[in-house]
Amino acid sequence: MAHPSTHPWKVFLIFLRLGLTSFGGPIAHLGYFRQEFVTRRRWLSERSYAELVALCQFLPGPASSQVGIALGLSRAGYGGAAAAWAGFTLPSAIALILFALGLAHYGAVIPTGALHGLKVVAVAVVAQAVWGMARNLCRGVARFTLMLIAAGVALLEPSAWGQVGVIIAASVAGLLLFKLEPGAEHDALPIAINRRAGALWLGLFVIALVGLPVLVNWLPNPTLALVDAFYRTGSLVFGGGHVVLPLLQADVVAPQWVSNDVFLAGYGATQAVPGPLFTFAAFLGASMNHAPTGWLGGTVGLLAIFAPSFLLLFGALPFWASLRRSPRTQAALAGVNAAVVGLLLAALYQPVWTSAIFTALDFSLAVVALTSLMVWRLPPWLVVAGCGVLGGLLG
């Protein structure tokens, strides 16, 4: 599995540079990775990279982070996988924990208008994500209808388990509704994990997913509850990093672990940092109204939400070739993808819109932010900073 010429420390430094400079969200991250590892370093072929991206888009979790983990795995084994993740993730996670601590200690001196501006920009960011994902994943009447049904159910039953039910039902609907052709032939991935090891990783994933809620019920503990909530979210997020929004909102705002205002301000700030959107979990962990909080809470939240990505990726790699060719697998995934757009559409209304848009001025600022992202193609960090400043001035 390991490449003899690559040390995990070298992998870490390569991904640290990417973690400090990779703005623009998961699609942009995949472009940065292709340029760095296919074109420049030639770690793998174009077709192998495309196959790796397809696998990581098939799995729940943050696709760009999983591609990075797999690239590290291919060059330096499991140590390389951990090094790649740490380099790409830590810059934004540290920045967001510092923001959470600043909000907790100096929130009173931060203009309320600036925080409101961050909530308004979240409306634009989520609207852009819904539009882009719907165009790609909800083509045709059946998929569009499935998206609308999922959105309606999510609004009527906004709990985390309600959203899990939507995803499961959508996979069954996909099997019944969609008839897809077998996948084309493809290059093998340059990663050697045998099926026995893959089955072990998948078993650990399932044990944690099923066992953590039981353990929390037997041994009520705030740290264990935090791990359970974030691990479950990391296990069920299909379709991109933005879909963490409805799942985490149900898990941390509903039980009042984090206030809705802080939640949305943090989500807005997450758009302004490089690296994966899943580092939003570090902000939330550091913002908890109960222990663990601060640096410990941020670290626990970060590790818990990313743990399923490692387990699923390591577990799926040996079985990917057969899954890739299965029309039934592809049909079920088509149903799931349509449903997760519906979940994000529901989140766009509640809590994002209802918590941020109160006046014509709020609506106007959201429209300007959305236009800046979709028409003028300004970088997200600049739009976020601009909304914060405008919110502070207008507030």
Number of C-alpha atoms within 10 A of each C-alpha: 13 18 13 9 8 15 17 21 15 16 24 23 16 17 25 22 13 22 25 17 16 22 20 18 19 20 11 13 24 20 12 17 20 20 13 16 17 17 13 10 10 12 17 17 16 15 14 17 23 15 19 24 18 15 22 23 19 21 20 22 30 26 27 27 27 27 25 27 27 28 25 29 27 22 24 24 24 19 18 27 25 20 27 32 25 20 22 28 24 19 21 24 27 17 17 26 28 18 18 28 17 12 18 16 10 10 14 9 8 12 15 14 18 22 25 26 28 31 32 31 34 29 29 27 23 23 21 16 19 22 13 14 19 20 12 10 20 22 12 9 9 15 25 19 16 23 27 18 18 28 26 16 17 26 20 11 14 22 18 21 14 16 24 17 15 22 25 15 16 26 23 15 20 26 19 13 15 18 13 15 12 14 14 7 9 13 14 14 21 18 17 14 17 13 15 11 13 19 17 13 20 19 15 14 21 15 11 17 18 12 13 19 18 13 15 17 12 9 11 12 12 14 18 17 18 24 23 25 22 27 24 26 29 26 22 20 22 26 24 24 23 23 27 26 25 26 27 22 24 20 24 21 17 15 10 14 19 20 16 18 18 23 24 25 22 26 26 30 25 28 26 19 25 25 29 28 25 26 29 28 31 32 34 29 31 29 28 22 16 15 16 20 23 22 19 16 24 28 20 21 29 27 16 23 27 23 19 27 24 21 19 24 23 26 24 21 21 20 14 19 18 10 18 19 16 15 17 19 18 23 22 24 24 23 28 28 28 31 34 30 32 30 30 27 26 25 28 23 16 17 21 27 21 12 16 22 18 11 8 9 12 19 16 13 20 25 16 16 25 23 16 17 18 14 10 10 11 15 14 23 18 14 24 26 19 17 27 26 18 17 24 18 12 12 13
